[in-house]
Amino acid sequence: MLDITQLNVFIQVATTQSCSEAAKRLHLSQPTVSKHIQNLEAKLGVQLFRREGTRLHITNAGISLLHWARKLVHLANEVEEIIKSMEDSITGHLIIACSTTAGKYILPQLAARYCQRFPEVKVIISSCTAEDITTHLLEGDAHLGVMSREPIDPGLESQLFFKDTITLIVPPNHHWAYQKVIEPSELLDEPLIIREVTSGTRKVVLTELAKFDIHLDDLNIFMELGNAEAIVRTVAAGYGVAFVSKLAAACPIERGNVVDVHVQGLDLKRIIYMARKIDKTPNRAGDAFWSYIHSPENAELLLLPERI
């Protein structure tokens, strides 16, 4: 029978490509880590790593094992947490995958409040793409997911998390900064920075512009960036204009680094969703967070994107 401790050690060595680094992460001695790997290799009858200089390189057999090792360790942790959660207190790990910039501003604060309410729960927030969230939830690698579009997979359910506001930002010396309001047609010739294809911000902006018969090919897009903060910095430096979540631009707007401009007739609102697997292994920490987000004490925080 496979040893969960050995598998966990194997995962860390595979991740770091180093027994010494894995030992630091696991708070074990390097000889102990090496011994676990040797015992696992002996049990399986295969070589999991080959050494090249000072680095370890995982073998094909090791790559095959890594996928299943992660699943087994994750399942073992789930079982342990389920047993502990049978007591009155809520304990264990809560993994939340987040793909949207807006969520990254609201979610950590909400998670911090949750941890104060349930101090025996450790929350892990991981950043990933919207496409990856569905996979993570269905495969059990995350308990909850935050995304800017409602999931369509029948194995997932979702609820409204909060409503985000998107705004057009320009450099402080831009002529639009003094107008504060422009017509959609004025965007046609202006150098524009746009989010990546999968971005919820991009989808909302293009949908709203289409109401004025303005399409992607009509715009003067000179750069595409997958990070809202990077876009804000680029605009602040004087390179073009951009649509971003107002949460990402709030501090730069307050400092005067960029100026937000209203585009007449555009309803730049979007819903941020929280999703979870329907047929899931019981997880009291996740169920508690699912309910906690709309507790009255969090109403002001969730309304922040609409008020800034």
Residue frames relative to the residue before (quaternion, step in Angstrom):
aa qw qx qy qz dx dy dz
M 1.0000 0.0000 0.0000 0.0000 0.00 0.00 0.00
L 0.4831 -0.6800 0.4706 0.2876 3.57 -0.95 0.88
D 0.3698 -0.7224 0.5529 0.1888 3.52 -1.11 0.86
I 0.4480 -0.7127 0.4719 0.2622 3.59 -0.68 1.11
T 0.6208 0.5433 -0.3439 0.4486 3.60 1.01 -0.75
Q 0.6561 0.5022 -0.3083 0.4715 3.57 0.95 -0.88
L 0.6498 0.5160 -0.3166 0.4597 3.57 0.97 -0.82
N 0.6457 0.5171 -0.3186 0.4628 3.58 0.99 -0.80
V 0.6292 0.5151 -0.3201 0.4861 3.57 1.04 -0.80
F 0.6376 0.5351 -0.3163 0.4551 3.58 0.96 -0.90
I 0.6445 0.5236 -0.3218 0.4548 3.61 0.93 -0.87
Q 0.6806 0.4898 -0.2953 0.4578 3.59 0.90 -0.89
V 0.6408 0.5050 -0.3237 0.4791 3.59 1.01 -0.78
A 0.6528 0.5105 -0.3113 0.4651 3.59 0.97 -0.85
T 0.6659 0.5114 -0.2977 0.4543 3.58 1.02 -0.81
T 0.7728 0.3596 -0.1754 0.4926 3.58 0.90 -0.95
Q 0.2639 -0.7774 0.5116 0.2535 3.59 1.27 -0.49
S 0.6983 0.3899 -0.2564 0.5427 3.53 1.13 0.69
C 0.4134 -0.7032 0.5209 0.2516 3.58 -0.85 0.98
S 0.6582 0.5219 -0.3225 0.4363 3.58 0.98 -0.81
E 0.6641 0.4875 -0.3066 0.4768 3.60 0.99 -0.82
A 0.6284 0.5239 -0.3274 0.4727 3.57 1.04 -0.77
A 0.6257 0.5457 -0.3300 0.4493 3.57 1.03 -0.80
K 0.6397 0.5211 -0.3242 0.4628 3.59 1.01 -0.82
R 0.6792 0.4996 -0.2945 0.4498 3.57 0.91 -0.91
L 0.7434 0.4080 -0.2087 0.4872 3.54 1.04 -0.81
H 0.3622 -0.7422 0.4783 0.2985 3.58 1.33 -0.15
L 0.4887 0.6053 -0.4585 0.4296 3.53 0.95 1.04
S 0.5428 -0.5746 0.4714 0.3912 3.57 -1.26 0.18
Q 0.6138 -0.5647 0.3975 0.3826 3.57 -1.16 0.52
P 0.6390 0.5153 -0.3533 0.4487 3.67 0.90 -0.72
T 0.6267 0.5346 -0.3410 0.4529 3.59 1.05 -0.72
V 0.6407 0.5148 -0.3177 0.4728 3.58 0.99 -0.86
S 0.6605 0.5085 -0.3068 0.4594 3.59 0.89 -0.94
K 0.6464 0.5242 -0.3170 0.4550 3.58 1.01 -0.82
H 0.6288 0.5298 -0.3344 0.4605 3.60 0.99 -0.79
I 0.6593 0.5033 -0.3048 0.4681 3.59 0.96 -0.86
Q 0.6492 0.5166 -0.3120 0.4629 3.58 0.97 -0.87
N 0.6666 0.4982 -0.3025 0.4647 3.58 0.93 -0.87
L 0.6455 0.5123 -0.3211 0.4666 3.58 1.03 -0.78
E 0.6478 0.5105 -0.3127 0.4711 3.58 0.97 -0.84
A 0.6518 0.5127 -0.3129 0.4630 3.58 0.99 -0.83
K 0.6519 0.5205 -0.3108 0.4556 3.58 1.01 -0.85
L 0.7432 0.4021 -0.2148 0.4897 3.59 0.98 -0.87
G 0.3677 -0.7578 0.4665 0.2701 3.57 1.24 -0.43
V 0.6514 0.4583 -0.3279 0.5080 3.60 1.15 0.59
Q 0.4434 -0.6433 0.5438 0.3064 3.54 -1.32 0.34
L 0.2602 -0.8060 0.5182 0.1184 3.57 -0.69 1.10
F 0.7884 0.1288 -0.0611 0.5984 3.58 1.19 -0.57
R 0.1331 -0.7337 0.6519 0.1378 3.54 -1.28 0.42
R 0.3677 -0.7471 0.5181 0.1952 3.56 -0.99 0.84
E 0.0062 -0.7604 0.6492 -0.0169 3.54 -1.00 0.96
G 0.8024 -0.0643 -0.0104 0.5933 3.55 -0.19 1.29
T 0.7808 -0.2770 0.2329 0.5093 3.54 -0.75 -1.07
R 0.6586 0.5179 -0.3013 0.4552 3.57 1.28 -0.10
L 0.3320 -0.7046 0.5891 0.2153 3.53 -1.24 0.54
H 0.1233 -0.7792 0.6115 0.0619 3.55 -1.02 0.82
I 0.4298 -0.7229 0.4836 0.2426 3.54 -0.76 1.07
T 0.3982 -0.7119 0.5312 0.2289 3.59 -1.02 0.83
N 0.6903 -0.4448 0.3510 0.4498 3.57 -1.29 0.07
A 0.6292 0.5226 -0.3292 0.4718 3.56 1.06 -0.75
G 0.6478 0.5227 -0.3114 0.4584 3.57 1.04 -0.78
I 0.6285 0.5336 -0.3281 0.4611 3.56 1.05 -0.80
S 0.6504 0.5166 -0.3096 0.4629 3.57 0.99 -0.86
L 0.6742 0.4958 -0.2908 0.4638 3.57 0.99 -0.85
L 0.6058 0.6205 -0.3626 0.3413 3.60 0.97 -0.88
H 0.6402 0.5347 -0.3290 0.4427 3.60 0.92 -0.89
W 0.7302 0.4270 -0.2410 0.4758 3.57 0.83 -1.00
A 0.5922 0.5701 -0.3686 0.4341 3.57 1.10 -0.62
R 0.6494 0.5138 -0.3173 0.4622 3.56 0.96 -0.86
K 0.6506 0.5132 -0.3169 0.4615 3.57 0.97 -0.82
L 0.6743 0.5035 -0.3000 0.4492 3.59 0.90 -0.92
V 0.6579 0.4939 -0.3083 0.4778 3.59 0.95 -0.87
H 0.6386 0.5214 -0.3241 0.4640 3.58 0.99 -0.85
L 0.6658 0.5032 -0.3015 0.4611 3.59 0.94 -0.90
A 0.6307 0.5320 -0.3286 0.4596 3.58 1.01 -0.81
N 0.6502 0.5057 -0.3109 0.4742 3.58 1.01 -0.82
E 0.6255 0.5412 -0.3305 0.4547 3.57 1.05 -0.81
V 0.6538 0.5168 -0.3142 0.4546 3.58 0.90 -0.92
E 0.6548 0.5184 -0.3064 0.4568 3.55 0.95 -0.93
E 0.6885 0.4837 -0.2847 0.4594 3.56 0.95 -0.89
I 0.6030 0.5522 -0.3552 0.4532 3.58 1.08 -0.68
I 0.6589 0.5043 -0.3061 0.4668 3.58 0.93 -0.92
K 0.6690 0.4931 -0.3022 0.4668 3.58 0.93 -0.91
S 0.6780 0.5169 -0.2897 0.4349 3.57 1.03 -0.82
M 0.5129 0.6315 -0.4264 0.3953 3.57 1.25 -0.11
E 0.5697 0.5433 -0.3838 0.4827 3.54 1.31 -0.22
D 0.7070 -0.4727 0.3129 0.4228 3.58 -1.25 0.15
S 0.7012 0.4701 -0.2795 0.4574 3.61 0.95 -0.81
I 0.3904 -0.6873 0.5598 0.2487 3.55 -1.22 0.58
T 0.0277 0.8130 -0.5750 0.0873 3.56 -0.62 1.17
G 0.5893 0.6280 -0.4178 0.2896 3.53 -1.37 -0.11
H 0.6136 -0.5368 0.4398 0.3767 3.52 -1.36 -0.34
L 0.1008 -0.7533 0.6462 0.0688 3.53 -1.20 0.64
I 0.1025 -0.8052 0.5839 0.0151 3.57 -0.52 1.22
I 0.0472 -0.7973 0.6013 -0.0225 3.57 -0.70 1.15
A 0.2034 -0.7708 0.5951 0.1020 3.57 -0.73 1.09
C 0.0654 -0.8167 0.5732 -0.0132 3.58 -0.82 0.99
S 0.1476 -0.8255 0.5423 0.0514 3.57 -0.79 1.03
T 0.7196 0.4619 -0.2450 0.4568 3.59 1.18 -0.31
T 0.5733 -0.6131 0.4253 0.3385 3.57 -1.01 0.84
A 0.6420 0.5373 -0.3343 0.4329 3.58 0.88 -0.92
G 0.6505 0.5340 -0.3119 0.4409 3.57 0.97 -0.87
K 0.6376 0.5524 -0.3265 0.4262 3.56 1.06 -0.71
Y 0.6571 0.4855 -0.3107 0.4857 3.59 1.23 -0.38
I 0.7335 0.4051 -0.2325 0.4937 3.60 0.98 -0.76
L 0.6553 0.5820 -0.3164 0.3630 3.57 0.86 -1.01
P 0.6720 0.4972 -0.3403 0.4306 3.69 0.75 -0.83
Q 0.6510 0.5066 -0.3245 0.4629 3.58 0.98 -0.79
L 0.6532 0.5070 -0.3106 0.4687 3.56 0.98 -0.86
A 0.6492 0.5158 -0.3104 0.4648 3.58 1.01 -0.85
A 0.6290 0.5331 -0.3356 0.4556 3.58 1.04 -0.74
R 0.6406 0.5043 -0.3203 0.4824 3.59 0.99 -0.79
Y 0.6326 0.5390 -0.3192 0.4555 3.55 1.00 -0.88
C 0.6700 0.5037 -0.2999 0.4555 3.60 0.94 -0.87
Q 0.6087 0.5256 -0.3555 0.4763 3.56 1.13 -0.53
R 0.6566 0.4952 -0.2970 0.4853 3.57 1.09 -0.73
F 0.7934 0.1436 -0.0477 0.5896 3.58 1.03 -0.89
P 0.1201 -0.8684 0.4771 0.0618 3.61 0.44 1.18
E 0.6520 0.5136 -0.3345 0.4464 3.62 1.17 -0.27
V 0.5945 0.5286 -0.3700 0.4799 3.58 1.29 0.19
K 0.2035 -0.7508 0.6169 0.1197 3.57 -0.98 0.90
V 0.1911 -0.7976 0.5665 0.0800 3.58 -0.66 1.15
I 0.0910 -0.7662 0.6352 0.0339 3.55 -0.98 0.93
I 0.1040 -0.7858 0.6086 0.0359 3.59 -0.72 1.10
S 0.0697 -0.8123 0.5791 0.0031 3.57 -0.61 1.13
S 0.3419 -0.7393 0.5487 0.1881 3.55 -1.03 0.84
C 0.1569 0.7836 -0.5858 0.1350 3.57 -0.88 0.93
T 0.6232 -0.5308 0.4048 0.4075 3.57 -1.29 0.05
A 0.6556 -0.5112 0.3780 0.4075 3.57 -1.25 0.37
E 0.6403 0.5347 -0.3249 0.4456 3.57 1.02 -0.79
D 0.6668 0.5166 -0.3004 0.4452 3.58 1.02 -0.82
I 0.5747 0.6147 -0.3899 0.3739 3.61 1.07 -0.66
T 0.6399 0.5291 -0.3304 0.4489 3.59 0.89 -0.89
T 0.6644 0.5021 -0.2957 0.4680 3.57 0.93 -0.93
H 0.6565 0.5196 -0.3107 0.4500 3.59 0.90 -0.94
L 0.6792 0.4857 -0.2960 0.4639 3.59 0.93 -0.87
L 0.6949 0.4828 -0.2846 0.4506 3.60 0.84 -0.93
E 0.7224 0.4196 -0.2455 0.4918 3.59 1.06 -0.71
G 0.5357 -0.6687 0.3842 0.3438 3.59 1.27 0.03
D 0.4567 0.6890 -0.4508 0.3368 3.60 1.23 0.31
A 0.7595 0.1494 -0.1250 0.6207 3.60 1.31 -0.17
H 0.4284 -0.7036 0.5082 0.2512 3.56 -1.10 0.71
L 0.7919 0.0837 -0.0108 0.6048 3.57 1.08 -0.82
G 0.1332 -0.7854 0.5982 0.0872 3.55 -1.22 0.48
V 0.1942 -0.7604 0.6105 0.1066 3.57 -1.09 0.77
M 0.1191 0.8082 -0.5591 0.1418 3.57 -0.66 1.14
S 0.5075 -0.6860 0.4462 0.2696 3.55 -1.23 0.49
R 0.7359 0.2754 -0.2449 0.5680 3.60 1.21 0.33
E 0.5593 -0.6274 0.4275 0.3329 3.53 -1.07 0.73
P 0.4467 -0.7018 0.4762 0.2847 3.61 -0.77 0.96
I 0.2965 -0.7743 0.5376 0.1533 3.57 -1.03 0.83
D 0.4980 0.6555 -0.4399 0.3589 3.61 1.20 -0.19
P 0.4637 -0.7093 0.4516 0.2790 3.62 -0.77 0.96
G 0.6243 0.5541 -0.3434 0.4306 3.58 1.20 -0.27
L 0.6981 0.4316 -0.2543 0.5115 3.58 1.32 -0.08
E 0.1497 -0.7387 0.6457 0.1227 3.53 -1.27 0.51
S 0.1340 -0.8080 0.5714 0.0515 3.56 -1.14 0.56
Q 0.1227 -0.7509 0.6394 0.1107 3.50 -1.36 0.27
L 0.5942 -0.5488 0.4408 0.3891 3.55 -1.23 0.44
F 0.2583 -0.7525 0.5888 0.1429 3.56 -0.87 0.99
F 0.7113 -0.3254 0.2224 0.5820 3.57 0.72 -1.11
K 0.4544 -0.6614 0.5197 0.2931 3.57 -1.31 0.19
D 0.2340 -0.7882 0.5610 0.0961 3.54 -0.83 1.06
T 0.2685 -0.7399 0.5941 0.1656 3.55 -1.25 0.52
I 0.2017 -0.7612 0.6071 0.1063 3.56 -0.95 0.94
T 0.0684 -0.8100 0.5822 0.0118 3.58 -0.98 0.81
L 0.4263 -0.6497 0.5589 0.2894 3.54 -1.27 0.43
I 0.0871 -0.7975 0.5960 0.0355 3.58 -0.83 0.99
V 0.0933 -0.7787 0.6200 0.0223 3.53 -1.15 0.77
P 0.6148 -0.5224 0.4123 0.4232 3.63 -1.20 0.30
P 0.6177 -0.5965 0.3587 0.3661 3.63 -1.05 0.63
N 0.7143 0.4220 -0.2616 0.4932 3.61 1.17 -0.49
H 0.4213 0.7033 -0.4652 0.3339 3.58 1.27 0.21
H 0.5605 -0.6320 0.4044 0.3505 3.60 -1.01 0.76
W 0.5988 0.5587 -0.3698 0.4387 3.63 1.16 -0.45
A 0.5561 0.6290 -0.3888 0.3794 3.58 1.16 -0.54
Y 0.6950 0.4471 -0.2671 0.4957 3.57 1.17 -0.56
Q 0.6265 0.5328 -0.3390 0.4568 3.58 1.22 -0.44
K 0.1737 -0.8265 0.4975 0.1982 3.55 1.04 -1.00
V 0.7732 0.1490 -0.1133 0.6059 3.61 1.20 -0.38
I 0.0036 -0.7956 0.6056 -0.0128 3.60 -0.92 0.92
E 0.4942 -0.6147 0.5195 0.3288 3.54 -1.33 0.22
P 0.6258 -0.5577 0.3782 0.3928 3.64 -1.06 0.60
S 0.6321 0.5636 -0.3350 0.4130 3.59 1.00 -0.77
E 0.5948 0.5873 -0.3614 0.4130 3.60 1.16 -0.51
L 0.5854 0.5989 -0.3629 0.4086 3.59 1.24 -0.35
L 0.5273 0.7064 -0.3926 0.2625 3.58 1.13 -0.60
D 0.7982 0.3126 -0.1538 0.4914 3.60 0.86 -0.89
E 0.5542 0.6315 -0.3849 0.3820 3.57 1.27 -0.15
P 0.4954 -0.6433 0.4862 0.3232 3.65 -0.90 0.88
L 0.0792 -0.8390 0.5372 -0.0351 3.56 -0.57 1.23
I 0.2288 -0.7217 0.6368 0.1458 3.54 -1.08 0.84
I 0.0753 -0.8245 0.5609 -0.0019 3.59 -0.78 1.00
R 0.5510 -0.6083 0.4651 0.3316 3.55 -1.21 0.55
E 0.6648 -0.5147 0.3697 0.3954 3.59 -1.30 0.31
V 0.7378 -0.4677 0.2768 0.4004 3.55 -1.31 0.46
T 0.7358 0.4423 -0.2403 0.4530 3.60 0.92 -0.88
S 0.4774 0.7095 -0.4197 0.3042 3.60 1.26 -0.13
G 0.4814 -0.6582 0.5062 0.2805 3.55 -1.06 0.83
T 0.5963 0.5655 -0.3538 0.4466 3.59 1.09 -0.71
R 0.6587 0.5155 -0.3006 0.4583 3.56 0.89 -0.94
K 0.6574 0.5229 -0.3139 0.4425 3.57 0.92 -0.91
V 0.6629 0.5022 -0.3088 0.4615 3.59 0.90 -0.91
V 0.6647 0.5152 -0.3079 0.4449 3.59 0.86 -0.96
L 0.6968 0.4686 -0.2828 0.4636 3.60 0.82 -0.96
T 0.6160 0.5424 -0.3413 0.4582 3.59 1.08 -0.68
E 0.6852 0.4758 -0.2815 0.4742 3.57 0.94 -0.89
L 0.6557 0.5088 -0.3181 0.4583 3.61 0.98 -0.78
A 0.5945 0.5873 -0.3574 0.4171 3.57 1.12 -0.68
K 0.5745 0.5887 -0.3746 0.4279 3.60 1.18 -0.51
F 0.7176 0.3649 -0.2208 0.5505 3.56 1.28 -0.45
D 0.5174 -0.6722 0.3835 0.3651 3.55 1.29 0.50
I 0.4729 0.6125 -0.4705 0.4241 3.55 1.06 0.86
H 0.0650 -0.8238 0.5628 -0.0206 3.55 -0.66 1.14
L 0.7550 -0.4174 0.2540 0.4374 3.56 -1.29 0.31
D 0.7022 0.4830 -0.2774 0.4435 3.59 0.85 -0.95
D 0.6111 0.5601 -0.3510 0.4354 3.59 1.22 -0.34
L 0.6525 0.5454 -0.3039 0.4294 3.57 1.19 -0.55
N 0.4289 -0.6875 0.5312 0.2472 3.55 -1.22 0.61
I 0.0579 0.8297 -0.5473 0.0933 3.57 0.50 1.26
F 0.0764 -0.8246 0.5600 0.0248 3.57 -0.62 1.10
M 0.8000 0.1177 -0.0785 0.5831 3.59 1.25 -0.17
E 0.1357 -0.7553 0.6361 0.0803 3.55 -1.15 0.73
L 0.0069 -0.8080 0.5872 -0.0475 3.58 -0.75 1.08
G 0.3445 -0.7676 0.5126 0.1710 3.55 -1.04 0.81
N 0.6907 0.4209 -0.2666 0.5242 3.58 1.22 0.34
A 0.4253 -0.7406 0.4609 0.2414 3.58 -0.59 1.17
E 0.6454 0.5302 -0.3264 0.4425 3.58 0.96 -0.83
A 0.6399 0.5171 -0.3186 0.4708 3.58 1.05 -0.78
I 0.6258 0.5335 -0.3305 0.4631 3.57 1.05 -0.75
V 0.6478 0.5237 -0.3182 0.4527 3.58 0.92 -0.92
R 0.6603 0.5076 -0.3033 0.4630 3.59 0.95 -0.90
T 0.6567 0.5165 -0.3119 0.4525 3.58 0.98 -0.84
V 0.6439 0.4997 -0.3126 0.4878 3.57 1.01 -0.80
A 0.6464 0.5313 -0.3169 0.4467 3.60 0.94 -0.88
A 0.6658 0.4991 -0.2912 0.4721 3.58 1.15 -0.65
G 0.6199 -0.6010 0.3190 0.3909 3.57 1.31 0.02
Y 0.5851 0.5919 -0.3651 0.4172 3.56 1.27 0.18
G 0.8642 -0.1119 0.0392 0.4890 3.55 -0.16 1.26
V 0.4056 -0.6586 0.5726 0.2718 3.50 -1.45 -0.16
A 0.0724 -0.8209 0.5665 0.0063 3.61 -1.17 0.39
F 0.3590 -0.6696 0.6022 0.2451 3.51 -1.37 0.40
V 0.1025 0.7867 -0.6011 0.0966 3.59 -0.82 1.02
S 0.6303 -0.4763 0.4318 0.4352 3.53 -1.33 0.18
K 0.4921 -0.6787 0.4549 0.3004 3.57 -0.87 0.92
L 0.5508 0.6001 -0.3968 0.4232 3.58 1.18 -0.41
A 0.6774 0.4890 -0.2866 0.4689 3.58 1.01 -0.85
A 0.7399 0.4154 -0.2196 0.4815 3.57 1.12 -0.65
A 0.4290 0.7572 -0.4373 0.2269 3.60 1.22 -0.31
C 0.7101 0.4485 -0.2707 0.4706 3.61 0.75 -0.99
P 0.6622 0.4862 -0.3242 0.4691 3.66 0.86 -0.81
I 0.6197 0.5234 -0.3453 0.4719 3.60 1.09 -0.67
E 0.6603 0.5158 -0.3017 0.4549 3.58 0.93 -0.92
R 0.7033 0.4531 -0.2579 0.4832 3.59 1.07 -0.78
G 0.5010 -0.6690 0.4198 0.3539 3.58 1.24 -0.25
N 0.4080 0.7224 -0.4681 0.3042 3.58 1.24 0.26
V 0.7621 0.0465 -0.0346 0.6448 3.56 1.22 -0.63
V 0.2812 -0.7353 0.5895 0.1812 3.55 -1.31 0.31
D 0.3123 -0.7428 0.5572 0.2008 3.57 -0.93 0.85
V 0.1583 -0.7931 0.5878 0.0232 3.53 -0.98 0.99
H 0.3585 -0.7316 0.5400 0.2113 3.58 -0.93 0.88
V 0.2193 -0.7504 0.6098 0.1302 3.57 -0.94 0.91
Q 0.4527 -0.7337 0.4428 0.2464 3.55 -0.47 1.23
G 0.8406 0.2292 -0.1735 0.4590 3.55 -0.90 0.97
L 0.6209 0.5349 -0.3558 0.4493 3.61 1.23 -0.12
D 0.2006 -0.7591 0.6106 0.1036 3.58 -0.85 1.02
L 0.0208 -0.8568 0.5134 -0.0433 3.55 0.23 1.32
K 0.3377 0.7004 -0.5425 0.3180 3.54 0.50 1.27
R 0.0080 0.7869 -0.6169 -0.0133 3.57 -1.15 0.52
I 0.4150 -0.6939 0.5343 0.2466 3.53 -1.21 0.57
I 0.2140 -0.7343 0.6309 0.1300 3.54 -1.02 0.88
Y 0.2099 -0.8134 0.5386 0.0651 3.56 -0.76 1.12
M 0.2063 -0.7020 0.6556 0.1866 3.50 -1.36 0.39
A 0.0953 -0.8196 0.5650 0.0010 3.57 -0.81 1.03
R 0.0111 -0.7731 0.6337 0.0229 3.53 -1.31 0.39
K 0.5852 -0.5688 0.4460 0.3675 3.55 -1.27 0.35
I 0.4555 -0.6982 0.4825 0.2687 3.58 -0.94 0.90
D 0.7669 0.2585 -0.1365 0.5713 3.57 0.73 -1.09
K 0.2000 0.8307 -0.4816 0.1947 3.52 0.42 1.26
T 0.5682 -0.5294 0.4934 0.3917 3.52 -1.34 0.29
P 0.5399 -0.6417 0.4162 0.3516 3.64 -0.77 0.89
N 0.0667 0.7740 -0.6252 0.0751 3.55 -0.93 0.94
R 0.2823 -0.8109 0.4885 0.1552 3.55 -0.11 1.29
A 0.6084 0.5534 -0.3607 0.4399 3.59 1.07 -0.67
G 0.6764 0.4867 -0.2854 0.4735 3.57 0.98 -0.86
D 0.6473 0.5147 -0.3156 0.4653 3.57 0.99 -0.84
A 0.6478 0.5184 -0.3184 0.4586 3.57 1.02 -0.80
F 0.6597 0.4967 -0.3127 0.4693 3.60 0.99 -0.81
W 0.5931 0.5828 -0.3430 0.4370 3.58 1.07 -0.81
S 0.7166 0.4177 -0.2372 0.5056 3.57 0.99 -0.84
Y 0.6504 0.5783 -0.3103 0.3824 3.56 1.03 -0.88
I 0.5922 0.6218 -0.3888 0.3339 3.61 0.98 -0.76
H 0.7644 0.3328 -0.2000 0.5147 3.60 1.04 -0.65
S 0.2653 0.7383 -0.5521 0.2823 3.55 1.13 0.70
P 0.6176 -0.5870 0.3682 0.3721 3.64 -0.97 0.78
E 0.6287 0.5633 -0.3436 0.4116 3.59 1.03 -0.68
N 0.7074 0.4488 -0.2590 0.4807 3.60 1.23 -0.40
A 0.3892 0.7602 -0.4594 0.2440 3.59 1.27 -0.07
E 0.6651 0.5117 -0.3101 0.4468 3.59 0.90 -0.91
L 0.6513 0.5180 -0.3140 0.4570 3.59 0.99 -0.82
L 0.6978 0.4771 -0.2774 0.4566 3.59 0.90 -0.90
L 0.6709 0.4758 -0.2957 0.4859 3.60 1.21 -0.45
L 0.4111 0.7526 -0.4422 0.2629 3.59 1.30 -0.18
P 0.6718 0.5107 -0.3302 0.4228 3.66 0.83 -0.84
E 0.6865 0.4719 -0.2874 0.4727 3.59 1.15 -0.54
R 0.7059 0.4810 -0.2533 0.4540 3.59 1.23 -0.36
I 0.6150 0.5724 -0.3652 0.4009 3.59 1.11 -0.52
